[in-house]
Amino acid sequence: MARKARISRKTQETDIKLSLNLDGSGQYKIATGIPFLDHMLSLFALHGMFDLEIEARGDLEVDYHHTTEDIGICLGQAMKGALGDKVGIRRYGFAYIPMDETLISVALDISDRPHLVFNVPTEDRVQEGFTPLEAPSRKSTSLKPLTGFNIELAEEFLRAFSTKAGITIHVNLMYGGSMHHIIEATFKALGRALDQSTKFDPRLKEVPSTKGIL
């Protein structure tokens, strides 16, 4: 049975149409009105080997928040719908993705218990004393800002996705110096971890839980 889903969502702030095929080949067609988010979602689809189409219109003249969050909502709904009863899936997935000076880890559990742990510093968190894990060769992490799209928006996207998909997601910045690289590595790692966790294990004939349900 094809594991596909289509989602349409229209509010006073956004109008989104999205289709997802979990068993695709990494094809994508994405137009959100936010070029950087288009690029991140393309990377997510390619590295997750998902076929993904998104057409979104939103109140970008206000800010990017509504559109980014609502796309996360729609993608989460599509993921949950495409997974179906989850019989035979591996359930857990993880990935470490390096990008130049940056190293990101993503670990997740398709548990129907949505939860996001996002250990990635913003400028405010750095000022408050939040410190990511340091590379052995670095004494500190100096984050270079990203214009237009920021780490708070990436976190909002992931929280919306996690909530609607019913997935526990842990994102950890091991070290890094560029917000662009940090966010890009996160989307790549998310795609690869989901590819791993949504695949079927031929040894499993039921859902991978002693409860008998996910």
C-alpha positions in Angstrom: 0.0 0.0 0.0 1.3 3.4 -1.0 2.3 5.6 2.0 1.1 8.9 0.7 -0.9 11.9 2.1 -2.3 15.1 0.8 -3.0 18.1 3.1 -4.8 21.3 2.4 -5.0 24.0 5.1 -6.4 27.5 4.7 -6.5 30.2 7.4 -6.7 33.9 7.4 -2.9 33.9 7.5 -1.9 31.1 5.2 -3.1 28.9 2.3 -1.1 25.6 2.0 -1.3 22.6 -0.2 1.1 19.7 0.5 1.6 16.2 -0.8 4.1 13.6 0.7 5.1 10.2 -0.5 7.2 8.4 2.1 8.4 5.8 -0.4 9.6 8.2 -3.0 13.0 9.0 -4.6 13.8 12.4 -3.2 11.8 14.4 -5.8 10.5 17.8 -4.7 8.6 20.8 -5.9 8.5 23.5 -3.3 7.3 27.1 -3.3 6.7 28.7 0.1 7.5 32.3 -0.7 10.5 32.0 1.6 13.5 31.1 -0.5 15.7 29.8 2.4 12.8 27.6 3.6 12.3 26.3 0.1 16.0 25.2 0.1 15.8 23.6 3.5 12.7 21.6 2.6 14.3 20.5 -0.6 17.2 19.2 1.3 14.9 17.5 3.7 13.1 15.7 0.9 16.3 14.7 -1.0 18.1 13.3 2.1 14.9 11.6 3.4 14.2 10.1 0.0 10.6 11.5 0.2 8.7 12.9 -2.7 7.4 16.3 -1.4 5.3 19.0 -3.1 4.4 22.2 -1.3 2.6 25.3 -2.5 2.1 27.9 0.2 0.9 31.5 0.3 1.1 33.5 3.5 1.2 36.9 5.1 4.9 37.3 4.5 4.5 41.1 4.7 3.9 40.6 8.4 6.7 38.1 9.0 7.8 34.5 8.1 6.4 33.0 11.3 2.9 32.1 10.3 3.9 30.5 7.0 6.8 28.6 8.5 4.8 27.2 11.5 1.8 26.3 9.3 4.0 24.4 6.8 5.4 22.5 9.8 1.8 21.7 10.9 0.9 20.4 7.4 4.0 18.4 7.0 3.4 16.8 10.4 -0.2 15.9 9.5 1.0 14.4 6.2 3.7 12.4 7.9 1.2 11.0 10.4 -1.3 10.2 7.7 1.2 8.5 5.4 2.6 6.3 8.2 -0.8 4.7 8.7 -0.8 2.0 11.4 3.0 1.9 11.7 3.1 -1.9 11.5 6.6 -3.0 10.7 8.4 0.4 10.8 11.8 0.7 12.5 10.4 3.5 14.7 13.7 5.0 15.8 16.1 7.0 13.7 19.2 9.1 14.2 21.8 11.0 12.1 24.9 13.0 12.6 25.5 15.6 9.8 28.6 17.6 9.4 28.7 20.8 7.4 32.1 22.5 7.3 32.7 23.7 10.9 29.3 22.5 12.1 28.1 19.1 13.5 24.4 18.4 14.2 22.8 15.3 15.6 19.1 14.5 15.3 17.5 11.5 17.1 13.8 10.7 16.9 11.1 8.3 18.0 7.9 7.8 16.1 6.1 7.2 19.3 2.8 9.3 19.1 4.3 11.2 22.0 5.2 14.6 20.4 8.1 16.3 22.1 10.9 18.6 20.8 14.3 19.0 22.5 16.2 21.7 20.6 19.6 22.3 22.0 20.7 24.9 19.5 21.7 28.4 20.8 20.2 31.6 19.5 21.9 34.9 20.1 19.7 35.5 23.2 20.5 32.1 24.6 24.2 32.7 24.1 23.9 35.9 26.1 22.0 34.0 28.8 24.9 31.5 29.1 23.6 28.7 26.9 26.7 26.8 25.6 26.6 24.1 23.0 29.0 21.2 23.2 32.5 22.4 22.2 34.7 20.7 19.6 38.0 19.7 21.1 39.8 22.2 18.9 37.5 25.1 19.7 37.4 27.1 22.9 34.1 28.9 22.1 31.4 29.0 19.5 30.9 32.3 17.6 27.6 32.2 15.7 27.4 34.1 12.4 23.8 35.5 11.9 21.5 34.5 9.0 19.5 37.2 7.2 15.8 36.8 6.9 15.3 33.3 8.3 16.6 32.5 11.8 17.0 29.7 14.3 13.8 30.6 16.1 11.8 30.0 12.9 13.5 26.6 12.5 12.6 25.7 16.0 8.9 26.7 15.5 8.8 24.6 12.3 10.2 21.6 14.1 7.8 22.0 17.1 4.8 22.2 14.8 6.0 19.2 12.8 6.7 17.2 15.9 3.3 18.0 17.5 1.2 17.1 14.4 3.3 14.0 13.4 3.4 12.6 16.9 7.2 12.3 16.9 9.8 12.9 19.7 12.7 14.8 18.2 16.0 15.7 19.8 18.2 18.2 18.0 21.7 18.9 19.4 24.3 21.2 18.1 27.6 19.7 18.9 29.5 22.7 17.6 29.3 25.2 14.8 29.9 28.8 13.7 27.3 29.6 11.0 23.5 29.7 11.4 23.1 28.8 7.8 25.2 25.6 8.3 23.5 24.8 11.6 20.0 25.0 10.1 20.9 23.3 6.9 22.6 20.4 8.7 19.5 20.1 10.9 17.1 19.7 8.0 19.4 17.2 6.3 19.7 15.2 9.6 16.0 15.3 10.1 15.4 13.8 6.6 17.9 11.1 7.1 16.7 10.1 10.6 13.1 10.0 9.3 14.2 7.9 6.3 15.7 5.4 8.7 12.8 5.4 11.2 10.0 5.1 8.6 11.6 2.1 6.7 10.2 -1.3 7.2 12.1 -4.0 9.1 11.2 -7.4 7.5 11.5 -9.1 10.9 8.7 -7.0 12.4 5.1 -8.2 11.9 3.5 -5.8 14.4 4.2 -2.3 15.6 7.6 -2.0 17.3 6.2 -1.6 20.8 5.3 -3.9 23.7 2.1 -1.9 24.1 0.9 -3.2 20.8 0.1 0.3 19.6 2.0 3.5 18.6 
